[in-house]
């Protein structure tokens, strides 16, 4: 099941497929079992990149907010 159209926003933000894959991996590490939160997090990252609040590189380098 898909919850959010983050891929559409990623395209609009000109996020290359390889960088989107890196962002997916980061989000999945934060939300390994919660698909809705995983997609919501990706959507928010893509929107922040699109709106210029953060760069792709900054998003990829950011430390996860959730620690184990």
C-alpha positions in Angstrom: 0.0 0.0 0.0 1.2 3.5 -0.8 0.5 6.4 1.5 2.1 9.5 0.0 3.2 10.5 -3.5 6.8 11.4 -2.4 8.2 10.3 -5.8 6.2 13.1 -7.5 7.7 15.7 -5.2 11.1 14.1 -5.6 10.8 14.6 -9.4 9.6 18.2 -9.0 12.6 18.8 -6.7 15.0 17.4 -9.3 16.3 14.7 -6.9 18.2 12.1 -9.0 17.1 8.5 -8.7 20.4 7.4 -7.0 20.0 10.2 -4.4 16.4 9.3 -3.8 17.5 5.8 -3.2 20.0 7.0 -0.5 17.2 9.0 1.1 15.0 5.9 1.1 17.7 3.9 2.9 18.1 6.6 5.5 14.3 6.9 6.1 14.0 3.1 6.3 16.6 2.9 8.9 14.6 5.3 11.0 11.3 3.6 10.4 12.1 -0.1 9.7 8.6 -1.4 10.3 6.3 1.6 9.8 5.6 2.1 6.1 3.4 5.2 6.7 6.0 7.0 8.8 8.7 6.0 6.3 6.9 7.5 3.4 5.8 10.6 5.4 9.5 11.2 6.3 10.5 10.9 2.7 7.8 13.2 1.6 8.9 15.8 4.2 12.5 15.5 3.1 11.6 15.9 -0.6 9.4 18.9 0.2 12.1 20.6 2.2 14.6 20.1 -0.7 12.0 21.4 -3.2 11.3 24.5 -1.2 15.0 25.2 -0.7 15.2 24.6 3.1 17.8 21.9 2.7 20.0 20.5 0.0 20.1 16.9 -1.1 23.6 16.6 0.3 22.5 18.0 3.6 19.6 15.6 3.8 21.8 12.6 3.0 24.5 13.7 5.6 22.0 14.4 8.4 22.1 12.2 11.4 18.9 10.2 12.1 16.8 11.7 14.8 16.1 8.3 16.3 18.9 6.6 18.1 19.1 3.1 19.4 
